[in-house]
Amino acid sequence: MNSAERSGPAARTVQLAVALALLAGCSFYLYAATGFSFGVWNNPRAGFVPTIAGCIGVALAIGNLVRVWRVGSPGPVELGLSPQRALAFLAVLAAYAALLGKIGFLPATFAATLALLLVSRGMRGLLQTLVIAGAFSAIIWLLFGFVLKLPLP
């Protein structure tokens, strides 16, 4: 058996731990989102999309936890070839949340998108990665700042 695979009780423990961590993360996100004004359906505020995304995340995490709990004894659990990459994704997302209020929405979104694309290794060319990160950041900034008229940090 590969060192990255686990089966039996250890696999169930890993799956339950991951399901609980997802539920805790989504719950924390929803709690943080409730600090922003939701507004109304025809006049959304800064907390509109984060609150909806947090509710969906909590619902999906609860469903995942119930599924993992009911499965009983799972087969082998593949932890992946690169758990370090998953940790890097989490670190980038945490840094994004920390930088958002300090340097503003557009630069923080560009930096986080660029870092996520580089960590994922999905984009091989640096120029193409820069263009995609810049275009994504600009489109999201235009969508939330001008189309939805939501205040951005």
N, CA, C and O atoms as a GROMACS GRO file, in nm:
protein
  612
    1MET      N    1   0.086  -0.119   0.000
    1MET     CA    2   0.000   0.000   0.000
    1MET      C    3   0.089   0.124   0.000
    1MET      O    4   0.189   0.129   0.072
    2ASN      N    5   0.055   0.220  -0.078
    2ASN     CA    6   0.125   0.347  -0.087
    2ASN      C    7   0.121   0.418   0.048
    2ASN      O    8   0.023   0.405   0.121
    3SER      N    9   0.226   0.492   0.081
    3SER     CA   10   0.229   0.562   0.210
    3SER      C   11   0.124   0.672   0.216
    3SER      O   12   0.090   0.718   0.325
    4ALA      N   13   0.072   0.715   0.102
    4ALA     CA   14  -0.031   0.819   0.100
    4ALA      C   15  -0.172   0.761   0.109
    4ALA      O   16  -0.269   0.836   0.114
    5GLU      N   17  -0.184   0.625   0.111
    5GLU     CA   18  -0.315   0.562   0.121
    5GLU      C   19  -0.336   0.507   0.261
    5GLU      O   20  -0.242   0.459   0.325
    6ARG      N   21  -0.459   0.515   0.308
    6ARG     CA   22  -0.496   0.457   0.436
    6ARG      C   23  -0.627   0.383   0.417
    6ARG      O   24  -0.710   0.422   0.335
    7SER      N   25  -0.646   0.276   0.493
    7SER     CA   26  -0.773   0.206   0.487
    7SER      C   27  -0.814   0.166   0.627
    7SER      O   28  -0.735   0.174   0.721
    8GLY      N   29  -0.941   0.124   0.640
    8GLY     CA   30  -0.992   0.080   0.769
    8GLY      C   31  -1.027   0.196   0.860
    8GLY      O   32  -1.067   0.303   0.813
    9PRO      N   33  -1.012   0.176   0.993
    9PRO     CA   34  -1.049   0.280   1.090
    9PRO      C   35  -0.973   0.411   1.070
    9PRO      O   36  -1.027   0.519   1.092
   10ALA      N   37  -0.847   0.401   1.029
   10ALA     CA   38  -0.769   0.523   1.007
   10ALA      C   39  -0.829   0.606   0.893
   10ALA      O   40  -0.831   0.729   0.899
   11ALA      N   41  -0.878   0.537   0.790
   11ALA     CA   42  -0.939   0.608   0.677
   11ALA      C   43  -1.066   0.679   0.721
   11ALA      O   44  -1.090   0.793   0.682
   12ARG      N   45  -1.147   0.614   0.803
   12ARG     CA   46  -1.269   0.677   0.854
   12ARG      C   47  -1.235   0.799   0.938
   12ARG      O   48  -1.302   0.901   0.929
   13THR      N   49  -1.132   0.789   1.020
   13THR     CA   50  -1.090   0.901   1.103
   13THR      C   51  -1.045   1.018   1.017
   13THR      O   52  -1.077   1.133   1.046
   14VAL      N   53  -0.969   0.989   0.912
   14VAL     CA   54  -0.922   1.095   0.822
   14VAL      C   55  -1.041   1.162   0.753
   14VAL      O   56  -1.047   1.285   0.746
   15GLN      N   57  -1.135   1.082   0.703
   15GLN     CA   58  -1.250   1.138   0.634
   15GLN      C   59  -1.337   1.220   0.729
   15GLN      O   60  -1.386   1.327   0.691
   16LEU      N   61  -1.358   1.172   0.851
   16LEU     CA   62  -1.435   1.249   0.948
   16LEU      C   63  -1.364   1.378   0.986
   16LEU      O   64  -1.428   1.483   1.001
   17ALA      N   65  -1.233   1.372   1.002
   17ALA     CA   66  -1.157   1.493   1.037
   17ALA      C   67  -1.166   1.597   0.926
   17ALA      O   68  -1.183   1.716   0.952
   18VAL      N   69  -1.155   1.552   0.801
   18VAL     CA   70  -1.165   1.645   0.688
   18VAL      C   71  -1.307   1.702   0.679
   18VAL      O   72  -1.324   1.822   0.654
   19ALA      N   73  -1.408   1.618   0.698
   19ALA     CA   74  -1.547   1.665   0.692
   19ALA      C   75  -1.574   1.766   0.803
   19ALA      O   76  -1.641   1.867   0.779
   20LEU      N   77  -1.524   1.741   0.923
   20LEU     CA   78  -1.541   1.836   1.034
   20LEU      C   79  -1.464   1.965   1.010
   20LEU      O   80  -1.512   2.073   1.043
   21ALA      N   81  -1.346   1.954   0.952
   21ALA     CA   82  -1.267   2.074   0.920
   21ALA      C   83  -1.339   2.158   0.815
   21ALA      O   84  -1.341   2.281   0.825
   22LEU      N   85  -1.398   2.094   0.715
   22LEU     CA   86  -1.475   2.168   0.613
   22LEU      C   87  -1.596   2.238   0.677
   22LEU      O   88  -1.625   2.353   0.645
   23LEU      N   89  -1.665   2.168   0.766
   23LEU     CA   90  -1.780   2.227   0.832
   23LEU      C   91  -1.736   2.345   0.920
   23LEU      O   92  -1.802   2.449   0.921
   24ALA      N   93  -1.626   2.328   0.992
   24ALA     CA   94  -1.577   2.437   1.076
   24ALA      C   95  -1.534   2.558   0.992
   24ALA      O   96  -1.564   2.672   1.028
   25GLY      N   97  -1.466   2.532   0.880
   25GLY     CA   98  -1.423   2.641   0.794
   25GLY      C   99  -1.540   2.715   0.733
   25GLY      O  100  -1.542   2.838   0.730
   26CYS      N  101  -1.638   2.642   0.684
   26CYS     CA  102  -1.757   2.705   0.625
   26CYS      C  103  -1.837   2.780   0.730
   26CYS      O  104  -1.890   2.888   0.703
   27SER      N  105  -1.846   2.724   0.850
   27SER     CA  106  -1.918   2.792   0.959
   27SER      C  107  -1.848   2.921   0.998
   27SER      O  108  -1.913   3.023   1.020
   28PHE      N  109  -1.715   2.918   1.006
   28PHE     CA  110  -1.640   3.038   1.038
   28PHE      C  111  -1.658   3.143   0.929
   28PHE      O  112  -1.673   3.262   0.958
   29TYR      N  113  -1.656   3.100   0.803
   29TYR     CA  114  -1.677   3.191   0.691
   29TYR      C  115  -1.814   3.256   0.699
   29TYR      O  116  -1.828   3.376   0.680
   30LEU      N  117  -1.917   3.176   0.729
   30LEU     CA  118  -2.053   3.229   0.740
   30LEU      C  119  -2.063   3.326   0.856
   30LEU      O  120  -2.128   3.430   0.845
   31TYR      N  121  -2.000   3.293   0.966
   31TYR     CA  122  -1.999   3.383   1.082
   31TYR      C  123  -1.933   3.517   1.046
   31TYR      O  124  -1.983   3.623   1.082
   32ALA      N  125  -1.821   3.511   0.976
   32ALA     CA  126  -1.752   3.634   0.935
   32ALA      C  127  -1.837   3.713   0.836
   32ALA      O  128  -1.837   3.836   0.839
   33ALA      N  129  -1.909   3.644   0.748
   33ALA     CA  130  -1.992   3.711   0.648
   33ALA      C  131  -2.110   3.783   0.710
   33ALA      O  132  -2.159   3.882   0.655
   34THR      N  133  -2.157   3.735   0.826
   34THR     CA  134  -2.272   3.800   0.889
   34THR      C  135  -2.234   3.935   0.949
   34THR      O  136  -2.322   4.010   0.992
   35GLY      N  137  -2.106   3.967   0.952
   35GLY     CA  138  -2.062   4.097   1.000
   35GLY      C  139  -2.087   4.209   0.898
   35GLY      O  140  -2.079   4.327   0.932
   36PHE      N  141  -2.115   4.171   0.775
   36PHE     CA  142  -2.142   4.268   0.670
   36PHE      C  143  -2.293   4.284   0.652
   36PHE      O  144  -2.370   4.193   0.683
   37SER      N  145  -2.333   4.398   0.602
   37SER     CA  146  -2.474   4.424   0.577
   37SER      C  147  -2.521   4.341   0.457
   37SER      O  148  -2.457   4.342   0.352
   38PHE      N  149  -2.631   4.269   0.474
   38PHE     CA  150  -2.685   4.185   0.368
   38PHE      C  151  -2.761   4.264   0.264
   38PHE      O  152  -2.752   4.236   0.144
   39GLY      N  153  -2.835   4.364   0.308
   39GLY     CA  154  -2.919   4.440   0.216
   39GLY      C  155  -3.047   4.365   0.189
   39GLY      O  156  -3.092   4.284   0.270
   40VAL      N  157  -3.106   4.390   0.073
   40VAL     CA  158  -3.227   4.319   0.030
   40VAL      C  159  -3.200   4.262  -0.108
   40VAL      O  160  -3.099   4.295  -0.171
   41TRP      N  161  -3.290   4.176  -0.156
   41TRP     CA  162  -3.267   4.107  -0.282
   41TRP      C  163  -3.249   4.203  -0.399
   41TRP      O  164  -3.168   4.177  -0.488
   42ASN      N  165  -3.324   4.313  -0.402
   42ASN     CA  166  -3.311   4.406  -0.515
   42ASN      C  167  -3.208   4.516  -0.490
   42ASN      O  168  -3.181   4.596  -0.580
   43ASN      N  169  -3.150   4.521  -0.370
   43ASN     CA  170  -3.044   4.617  -0.339
   43ASN      C  171  -2.942   4.549  -0.247
   43ASN      O  172  -2.939   4.575  -0.126
   44PRO      N  173  -2.858   4.461  -0.304
   44PRO     CA  174  -2.764   4.386  -0.221
   44PRO      C  175  -2.654   4.475  -0.163
   44PRO      O  176  -2.617   4.577  -0.221
   45ARG      N  177  -2.603   4.433  -0.049
   45ARG     CA  178  -2.492   4.502   0.017
   45ARG      C  179  -2.369   4.411   0.017
   45ARG      O  180  -2.368   4.306  -0.048
   46ALA      N  181  -2.268   4.453   0.089
   46ALA     CA  182  -2.139   4.382   0.089
   46ALA      C  183  -2.151   4.238   0.140
   46ALA      O  184  -2.072   4.153   0.099
   47GLY      N  185  -2.246   4.209   0.227
   47GLY     CA  186  -2.258   4.075   0.281
   47GLY      C  187  -2.350   3.983   0.204
   47GLY      O  188  -2.369   3.868   0.243
   48PHE      N  189  -2.406   4.031   0.095
   48PHE     CA  190  -2.504   3.954   0.018
   48PHE      C  191  -2.445   3.823  -0.035
   48PHE      O  192  -2.491   3.715   0.001
   49VAL      N  193  -2.344   3.832  -0.120
   49VAL     CA  194  -2.285   3.713  -0.180
   49VAL      C  195  -2.211   3.628  -0.077
   49VAL      O  196  -2.227   3.506  -0.078
   50PRO      N  197  -2.130   3.688   0.014
   50PRO     CA  198  -2.064   3.603   0.114
   50PRO      C  199  -2.160   3.526   0.204
   50PRO      O  200  -2.133   3.412   0.240
   51THR      N  201  -2.273   3.587   0.240
   51THR     CA  202  -2.370   3.517   0.324
   51THR      C  203  -2.434   3.401   0.249
   51THR      O  204  -2.449   3.292   0.305
   52ILE      N  205  -2.470   3.423   0.125
   52ILE     CA  206  -2.529   3.315   0.045
   52ILE      C  207  -2.426   3.204   0.023
   52ILE      O  208  -2.458   3.086   0.037
   53ALA      N  209  -2.304   3.241  -0.010
   53ALA     CA  210  -2.198   3.140  -0.030
   53ALA      C  211  -2.171   3.064   0.100
   53ALA      O  212  -2.148   2.942   0.097
   54GLY      N  213  -2.172   3.134   0.213
   54GLY     CA  214  -2.150   3.068   0.341
   54GLY      C  215  -2.261   2.970   0.375
   54GLY      O  216  -2.234   2.861   0.425
   55CYS      N  217  -2.385   3.008   0.349
   55CYS     CA  218  -2.500   2.918   0.374
   55CYS      C  219  -2.490   2.793   0.287
   55CYS      O  220  -2.512   2.682   0.335
   56ILE      N  221  -2.456   2.812   0.160
   56ILE     CA  222  -2.441   2.698   0.070
   56ILE      C  223  -2.326   2.609   0.116
   56ILE      O  224  -2.337   2.486   0.117
   57GLY      N  225  -2.215   2.672   0.155
   57GLY     CA  226  -2.099   2.595   0.204
   57GLY      C  227  -2.131   2.514   0.328
   57GLY      O  228  -2.093   2.398   0.338
   58VAL      N  229  -2.202   2.575   0.424
   58VAL     CA  230  -2.240   2.502   0.547
   58VAL      C  231  -2.334   2.387   0.513
   58VAL      O  232  -2.318   2.277   0.566
   59ALA      N  233  -2.430   2.410   0.425
   59ALA     CA  234  -2.524   2.304   0.387
   59ALA      C  235  -2.450   2.188   0.320
   59ALA      O  236  -2.476   2.071   0.351
   60LEU      N  237  -2.359   2.219   0.228
   60LEU     CA  238  -2.282   2.114   0.161
   60LEU      C  239  -2.190   2.041   0.259
   60LEU      O  240  -2.172   1.920   0.250
   61ALA      N  241  -2.130   2.115   0.352
   61ALA     CA  242  -2.041   2.052   0.451
   61ALA      C  243  -2.119   1.960   0.544
   61ALA      O  244  -2.070   1.854   0.581
   62ILE      N  245  -2.240   2.001   0.582
   62ILE     CA  246  -2.324   1.914   0.666
   62ILE      C  247  -2.362   1.788   0.588
   62ILE      O  248  -2.356   1.677   0.642
   63GLY      N  249  -2.400   1.803   0.463
   63GLY     CA  250  -2.431   1.688   0.379
   63GLY      C  251  -2.313   1.594   0.365
   63GLY      O  252  -2.330   1.472   0.370
   64ASN      N  253  -2.194   1.650   0.348
   64ASN     CA  254  -2.073   1.569   0.338
   64ASN      C  255  -2.045   1.496   0.469
   64ASN      O  256  -2.009   1.378   0.467
   65LEU      N  257  -2.062   1.564   0.581
   65LEU     CA  258  -2.040   1.502   0.711
   65LEU      C  259  -2.137   1.386   0.734
   65LEU      O  260  -2.097   1.280   0.782
   66VAL      N  261  -2.264   1.406   0.700
   66VAL     CA  262  -2.364   1.299   0.714
   66VAL      C  263  -2.327   1.181   0.623
   66VAL      O  264  -2.336   1.066   0.665
   67ARG      N  265  -2.286   1.210   0.500
   67ARG     CA  266  -2.247   1.103   0.408
   67ARG      C  267  -2.130   1.023   0.461
   67ARG      O  268  -2.131   0.900   0.458
   68VAL      N  269  -2.028   1.092   0.510
   68VAL     CA  270  -1.910   1.024   0.565
   68VAL      C  271  -1.948   0.943   0.688
   68VAL      O  272  -1.900   0.831   0.706
   69TRP      N  273  -2.033   0.997   0.772
   69TRP     CA  274  -2.074   0.929   0.894
   69TRP      C  275  -2.152   0.801   0.860
   69TRP      O  276  -2.135   0.698   0.927
   70ARG      N  277  -2.238   0.807   0.760
   70ARG     CA  278  -2.323   0.692   0.726
   70ARG      C  279  -2.251   0.584   0.648
   70ARG      O  280  -2.295   0.469   0.650
   71VAL      N  281  -2.142   0.616   0.580
   71VAL     CA  282  -2.072   0.518   0.497
   71VAL      C  283  -2.017   0.403   0.583
   71VAL      O  284  -2.014   0.289   0.537
   72GLY      N  285  -1.975   0.432   0.703
   72GLY     CA  286  -1.919   0.326   0.787
   72GLY      C  287  -1.772   0.307   0.759
   72GLY      O  288  -1.692   0.397   0.782
   73SER      N  289  -1.737   0.191   0.708
   73SER     CA  290  -1.597   0.159   0.683
   73SER      C  291  -1.565   0.185   0.537
   73SER      O  292  -1.605   0.106   0.450
   74PRO      N  293  -1.495   0.293   0.508
   74PRO     CA  294  -1.464   0.326   0.368
   74PRO      C  295  -1.350   0.242   0.314
   74PRO      O  296  -1.279   0.174   0.389
   75GLY      N  297  -1.334   0.249   0.186
   75GLY     CA  298  -1.220   0.185   0.122
   75GLY      C  299  -1.096   0.270   0.145
   75GLY      O  300  -1.096   0.358   0.232
   76PRO      N  301  -0.992   0.245   0.070
   76PRO     CA  302  -0.870   0.323   0.088
   76PRO      C  303  -0.894   0.472   0.062
   76PRO      O  304  -0.973   0.510  -0.025
   77VAL      N  305  -0.826   0.555   0.140
   77VAL     CA  306  -0.836   0.700   0.126
   77VAL      C  307  -0.710   0.749   0.057
   77VAL      O  308  -0.600   0.728   0.108
   78GLU      N  309  -0.726   0.813  -0.055
   78GLU     CA  310  -0.612   0.868  -0.127
   78GLU      C  311  -0.591   1.011  -0.080
   78GLU      O  312  -0.675   1.098  -0.102
   79LEU      N  313  -0.479   1.034  -0.015
   79LEU     CA  314  -0.448   1.168   0.036
   79LEU      C  315  -0.382   1.255  -0.070
   79LEU      O  316  -0.355   1.372  -0.046
   80GLY      N  317  -0.357   1.200  -0.185
   80GLY     CA  318  -0.298   1.278  -0.293
   80GLY      C  319  -0.147   1.269  -0.293
   80GLY      O  320  -0.084   1.229  -0.195
   81LEU      N  321  -0.091   1.307  -0.404
   81LEU     CA  322   0.053   1.302  -0.416
   81LEU      C  323   0.118   1.425  -0.355
   81LEU      O  324   0.238   1.424  -0.325
   82SER      N  325   0.041   1.530  -0.336
   82SER     CA  326   0.100   1.654  -0.289
   82SER      C  327   0.011   1.724  -0.187
   82SER      O  328  -0.054   1.823  -0.220
   83PRO      N  329   0.007   1.674  -0.063
   83PRO     CA  330  -0.067   1.747   0.040
   83PRO      C  331  -0.010   1.887   0.064
   83PRO      O  332  -0.080   1.976   0.112
   84GLN      N  333   0.117   1.906   0.030
   84GLN     CA  334   0.178   2.038   0.045
   84GLN      C  335   0.110   2.140  -0.045
   84GLN      O  336   0.098   2.257  -0.009
   85ARG      N  337   0.064   2.096  -0.161
   85ARG     CA  338  -0.006   2.186  -0.252
   85ARG      C  339  -0.138   2.232  -0.191
   85ARG      O  340  -0.176   2.348  -0.204
   86ALA      N  341  -0.208   2.141  -0.124
   86ALA     CA  342  -0.334   2.177  -0.058
   86ALA      C  343  -0.306   2.277   0.055
   86ALA      O  344  -0.382   2.372   0.073
   87LEU      N  345  -0.200   2.256   0.128
   87LEU     CA  346  -0.165   2.351   0.234
   87LEU      C  347  -0.126   2.487   0.176
   87LEU      O  348  -0.155   2.591   0.235
   88ALA      N  349  -0.062   2.485   0.060
   88ALA     CA  350  -0.026   2.611  -0.005
   88ALA      C  351  -0.152   2.686  -0.048
   88ALA      O  352  -0.158   2.808  -0.036
   89PHE      N  353  -0.253   2.614  -0.099
   89PHE     CA  354  -0.380   2.677  -0.135
   89PHE      C  355  -0.442   2.743  -0.012
   89PHE      O  356  -0.487   2.858  -0.019
   90LEU      N  357  -0.444   2.672   0.100
   90LEU     CA  358  -0.500   2.728   0.223
   90LEU      C  359  -0.421   2.851   0.268
   90LEU      O  360  -0.480   2.949   0.312
   91ALA      N  361  -0.290   2.845   0.256
   91ALA     CA  362  -0.207   2.959   0.296
   91ALA      C  363  -0.234   3.081   0.207
   91ALA      O  364  -0.241   3.193   0.256
   92VAL      N  365  -0.251   3.058   0.077
   92VAL     CA  366  -0.280   3.168  -0.015
   92VAL      C  367  -0.415   3.230   0.019
   92VAL      O  368  -0.429   3.352   0.021
   93LEU      N  369  -0.515   3.146   0.046
   93LEU     CA  370  -0.648   3.198   0.079
   93LEU      C  371  -0.646   3.276   0.212
   93LEU      O  372  -0.713   3.378   0.224
   94ALA      N  373  -0.570   3.228   0.309
   94ALA     CA  374  -0.557   3.301   0.436
   94ALA      C  375  -0.486   3.434   0.414
   94ALA      O  376  -0.525   3.536   0.471
   95ALA      N  377  -0.381   3.432   0.333
   95ALA     CA  378  -0.309   3.557   0.303
   95ALA      C  379  -0.400   3.654   0.228
   95ALA      O  380  -0.393   3.775   0.251
   96TYR      N  381  -0.484   3.603   0.139
   96TYR     CA  382  -0.578   3.688   0.066
   96TYR      C  383  -0.672   3.758   0.162
   96TYR      O  384  -0.695   3.879   0.151
   97ALA      N  385  -0.726   3.684   0.256
   97ALA     CA  386  -0.817   3.744   0.355
   97ALA      C  387  -0.745   3.849   0.438
   97ALA      O  388  -0.803   3.952   0.471
   98ALA      N  389  -0.620   3.824   0.472
   98ALA     CA  390  -0.544   3.920   0.552
   98ALA      C  391  -0.506   4.045   0.471
   98ALA      O  392  -0.508   4.156   0.525
   99LEU      N  393  -0.472   4.027   0.343
   99LEU     CA  394  -0.429   4.140   0.260
   99LEU      C  395  -0.544   4.223   0.206
   99LEU      O  396  -0.524   4.339   0.169
  100LEU      N  397  -0.661   4.167   0.201
  100LEU     CA  398  -0.775   4.234   0.140
  100LEU      C  399  -0.800   4.372   0.201
  100LEU      O  400  -0.820   4.469   0.127
  101GLY      N  401  -0.799   4.382   0.331
  101GLY     CA  402  -0.823   4.510   0.396
  101GLY      C  403  -0.702   4.602   0.395
  101GLY      O  404  -0.717   4.724   0.407
  102LYS      N  405  -0.582   4.546   0.379
  102LYS     CA  406  -0.460   4.626   0.384
  102LYS      C  407  -0.423   4.691   0.251
  102LYS      O  408  -0.388   4.809   0.246
  103ILE      N  409  -0.429   4.613   0.143
  103ILE     CA  410  -0.384   4.668   0.014
  103ILE      C  411  -0.498   4.691  -0.084
  103ILE      O  412  -0.477   4.747  -0.192
  104GLY      N  413  -0.619   4.649  -0.049
  104GLY     CA  414  -0.734   4.673  -0.135
  104GLY      C  415  -0.773   4.551  -0.216
  104GLY      O  416  -0.698   4.454  -0.227
  105PHE      N  417  -0.893   4.559  -0.273
  105PHE     CA  418  -0.952   4.446  -0.343
  105PHE      C  419  -0.874   4.406  -0.468
  105PHE      O  420  -0.837   4.290  -0.484
  106LEU      N  421  -0.850   4.501  -0.555
  106LEU     CA  422  -0.789   4.467  -0.684
  106LEU      C  423  -0.648   4.409  -0.670
  106LEU      O  424  -0.621   4.304  -0.728
  107PRO      N  425  -0.555   4.474  -0.596
  107PRO     CA  426  -0.422   4.414  -0.584
  107PRO      C  427  -0.422   4.281  -0.509
  107PRO      O  428  -0.347   4.190  -0.545
  108ALA      N  429  -0.504   4.269  -0.405
  108ALA     CA  430  -0.509   4.144  -0.329
  108ALA      C  431  -0.566   4.031  -0.413
  108ALA      O  432  -0.518   3.918  -0.407
  109THR      N  433  -0.669   4.061  -0.492
  109THR     CA  434  -0.730   3.959  -0.578
  109THR      C  435  -0.633   3.916  -0.687
  109THR      O  436  -0.623   3.798  -0.719
  110PHE      N  437  -0.561   4.013  -0.744
  110PHE     CA  438  -0.462   3.980  -0.847
  110PHE      C  439  -0.352   3.891  -0.788
  110PHE      O  440  -0.316   3.789  -0.846
  111ALA      N  441  -0.299   3.929  -0.672
  111ALA     CA  442  -0.192   3.852  -0.609
  111ALA      C  443  -0.238   3.711  -0.572
  111ALA      O  444  -0.166   3.614  -0.595
  112ALA      N  445  -0.357   3.700  -0.516
  112ALA     CA  446  -0.408   3.569  -0.476
  112ALA      C  447  -0.436   3.481  -0.598
  112ALA      O  448  -0.405   3.362  -0.597
  113THR      N  449  -0.494   3.539  -0.702
  113THR     CA  450  -0.522   3.462  -0.823
  113THR      C  451  -0.393   3.415  -0.888
  113THR      O  452  -0.383   3.300  -0.930
  114LEU      N  453  -0.296   3.503  -0.894
  114LEU     CA  454  -0.166   3.467  -0.951
  114LEU      C  455  -0.102   3.354  -0.870
  114LEU      O  456  -0.053   3.257  -0.926
  115ALA      N  457  -0.104   3.367  -0.737
  115ALA     CA  458  -0.044   3.264  -0.652
  115ALA      C  459  -0.117   3.131  -0.666
  115ALA      O  460  -0.053   3.026  -0.673
  116LEU      N  461  -0.250   3.134  -0.672
  116LEU     CA  462  -0.326   3.010  -0.687
  116LEU      C  463  -0.298   2.943  -0.821
  116LEU      O  464  -0.287   2.821  -0.829
  117LEU      N  465  -0.287   3.022  -0.926
  117LEU     CA  466  -0.255   2.966  -1.057
  117LEU      C  467  -0.115   2.905  -1.058
  117LEU      O  468  -0.094   2.800  -1.118
  118LEU      N  469  -0.021   2.970  -0.993
  118LEU     CA  470   0.115   2.918  -0.989
  118LEU      C  471   0.123   2.793  -0.903
  118LEU      O  472   0.194   2.698  -0.939
  119VAL      N  473   0.053   2.790  -0.790
  119VAL     CA  474   0.054   2.673  -0.703
  119VAL      C  475  -0.012   2.554  -0.772
  119VAL      O  476   0.034   2.440  -0.758
  120SER      N  477  -0.119   2.580  -0.846
  120SER     CA  478  -0.190   2.469  -0.911
  120SER      C  479  -0.112   2.408  -1.027
  120SER      O  480  -0.139   2.296  -1.069
  121ARG      N  481  -0.015   2.482  -1.077
  121ARG     CA  482   0.067   2.439  -1.190
  121ARG      C  483  -0.016   2.410  -1.314
  121ARG      O  484   0.027   2.340  -1.405
  122GLY      N  485  -0.137   2.466  -1.315
  122GLY     CA  486  -0.222   2.448  -1.432
  122GLY      C  487  -0.179   2.538  -1.547
  122GLY      O  488  -0.204   2.506  -1.663
  123MET      N  489  -0.116   2.647  -1.515
  123MET     CA  490  -0.071   2.741  -1.617
  123MET      C  491   0.081   2.732  -1.625
  123MET      O  492   0.150   2.760  -1.527
  124ARG      N  493   0.131   2.694  -1.737
  124ARG     CA  494   0.275   2.676  -1.752
  124ARG      C  495   0.349   2.804  -1.788
  124ARG      O  496   0.458   2.830  -1.737
  125GLY      N  497   0.291   2.886  -1.875
  125GLY     CA  498   0.359   3.006  -1.919
  125GLY      C  499   0.335   3.122  -1.823
  125GLY      O  500   0.220   3.147  -1.785
  126LEU      N  501   0.440   3.192  -1.785
  126LEU     CA  502   0.426   3.302  -1.690
  126LEU      C  503   0.343   3.416  -1.749
  126LEU      O  504   0.260   3.474  -1.679
  127LEU      N  505   0.364   3.449  -1.874
  127LEU     CA  506   0.288   3.558  -1.937
  127LEU      C  507   0.139   3.524  -1.941
  127LEU      O  508   0.055   3.609  -1.911
  128GLN      N  509   0.107   3.402  -1.978
  128GLN     CA  510  -0.033   3.360  -1.984
  128GLN      C  511  -0.094   3.362  -1.842
  128GLN      O  512  -0.210   3.402  -1.826
  129THR      N  513  -0.019   3.322  -1.743
  129THR     CA  514  -0.066   3.324  -1.605
  129THR      C  515  -0.092   3.466  -1.558
  129THR      O  516  -0.193   3.492  -1.493
  130LEU      N  517  -0.003   3.559  -1.591
  130LEU     CA  518  -0.021   3.700  -1.554
  130LEU      C  519  -0.145   3.759  -1.621
  130LEU      O  520  -0.221   3.834  -1.559
  131VAL      N  521  -0.164   3.726  -1.748
  131VAL     CA  522  -0.280   3.778  -1.821
  131VAL      C  523  -0.410   3.725  -1.762
  131VAL      O  524  -0.505   3.801  -1.743
  132ILE      N  525  -0.414   3.597  -1.732
  132ILE     CA  526  -0.536   3.538  -1.676
  132ILE      C  527  -0.564   3.596  -1.538
  132ILE      O  528  -0.679   3.629  -1.507
  133ALA      N  529  -0.462   3.610  -1.454
  133ALA     CA  530  -0.481   3.667  -1.321
  133ALA      C  531  -0.528   3.812  -1.330
  133ALA      O  532  -0.616   3.854  -1.255
  134GLY      N  533  -0.470   3.888  -1.420
  134GLY     CA  534  -0.511   4.027  -1.437
  134GLY      C  535  -0.653   4.040  -1.491
  134GLY      O  536  -0.731   4.123  -1.443
  135ALA      N  537  -0.686   3.960  -1.590
  135ALA     CA  538  -0.821   3.966  -1.648
  135ALA      C  539  -0.926   3.922  -1.547
  135ALA      O  540  -1.031   3.985  -1.534
  136PHE      N  541  -0.899   3.814  -1.475
  136PHE     CA  542  -0.993   3.766  -1.375
  136PHE      C  543  -1.016   3.872  -1.268
  136PHE      O  544  -1.130   3.899  -1.230
  137SER      N  545  -0.908   3.932  -1.219
  137SER     CA  546  -0.918   4.034  -1.114
  137SER      C  547  -0.997   4.155  -1.162
  137SER      O  548  -1.081   4.207  -1.090
  138ALA      N  549  -0.969   4.199  -1.283
  138ALA     CA  550  -1.039   4.315  -1.338
  138ALA      C  551  -1.188   4.286  -1.358
  138ALA      O  552  -1.272   4.371  -1.329
  139ILE      N  553  -1.220   4.169  -1.408
  139ILE     CA  554  -1.361   4.133  -1.431
  139ILE      C  555  -1.436   4.125  -1.299
  139ILE      O  556  -1.548   4.175  -1.288
  140ILE      N  557  -1.376   4.062  -1.199
  140ILE     CA  558  -1.442   4.051  -1.068
  140ILE      C  559  -1.458   4.190  -1.006
  140ILE      O  560  -1.562   4.219  -0.947
  141TRP      N  561  -1.356   4.275  -1.019
  141TRP     CA  562  -1.362   4.412  -0.966
  141TRP      C  563  -1.474   4.491  -1.034
  141TRP      O  564  -1.551   4.560  -0.969
  142LEU      N  565  -1.481   4.480  -1.167
  142LEU     CA  566  -1.588   4.549  -1.240
  142LEU      C  567  -1.726   4.496  -1.204
  142LEU      O  568  -1.820   4.573  -1.186
  143LEU      N  569  -1.737   4.365  -1.192
  143LEU     CA  570  -1.866   4.304  -1.159
  143LEU      C  571  -1.917   4.351  -1.022
  143LEU      O  572  -2.031   4.396  -1.011
  144PHE      N  573  -1.834   4.340  -0.921
  144PHE     CA  574  -1.879   4.376  -0.786
  144PHE      C  575  -1.880   4.527  -0.763
  144PHE      O  576  -1.970   4.578  -0.696
  145GLY      N  577  -1.782   4.597  -0.817
  145GLY     CA  578  -1.773   4.740  -0.792
  145GLY      C  579  -1.867   4.826  -0.874
  145GLY      O  580  -1.920   4.926  -0.824
  146PHE      N  581  -1.889   4.788  -0.999
  146PHE     CA  582  -1.968   4.874  -1.088
  146PHE      C  583  -2.104   4.815  -1.125
  146PHE      O  584  -2.203   4.887  -1.126
  147VAL      N  585  -2.110   4.689  -1.155
  147VAL     CA  586  -2.236   4.627  -1.195
  147VAL      C  587  -2.326   4.611  -1.073
  147VAL      O  588  -2.440   4.656  -1.073
  148LEU      N  589  -2.273   4.546  -0.966
  148LEU     CA  590  -2.352   4.526  -0.846
  148LEU      C  591  -2.347   4.644  -0.750
  148LEU      O  592  -2.426   4.651  -0.656
  149LYS      N  593  -2.252   4.737  -0.774
  149LYS     CA  594  -2.236   4.857  -0.692
  149LYS      C  595  -2.218   4.824  -0.544
  149LYS      O  596  -2.276   4.888  -0.456
  150LEU      N  597  -2.134   4.722  -0.518
  150LEU     CA  598  -2.103   4.684  -0.381
  150LEU      C  599  -1.976   4.753  -0.338
  150LEU      O  600  -1.882   4.763  -0.417
  151PRO      N  601  -1.969   4.800  -0.216
  151PRO     CA  602  -1.845   4.861  -0.169
  151PRO      C  603  -1.736   4.756  -0.152
  151PRO      O  604  -1.759   4.652  -0.090
  152LEU      N  605  -1.620   4.782  -0.207
  152LEU     CA  606  -1.508   4.689  -0.199
  152LEU      C  607  -1.400   4.746  -0.108
  152LEU      O  608  -1.385   4.868  -0.098
  153PRO      N  609  -1.326   4.659  -0.040
  153PRO     CA  610  -1.219   4.710   0.046
  153PRO      C  611  -1.106   4.773  -0.032
  153PRO      O  612  -1.009   4.820   0.026
   0.00000   0.00000   0.00000
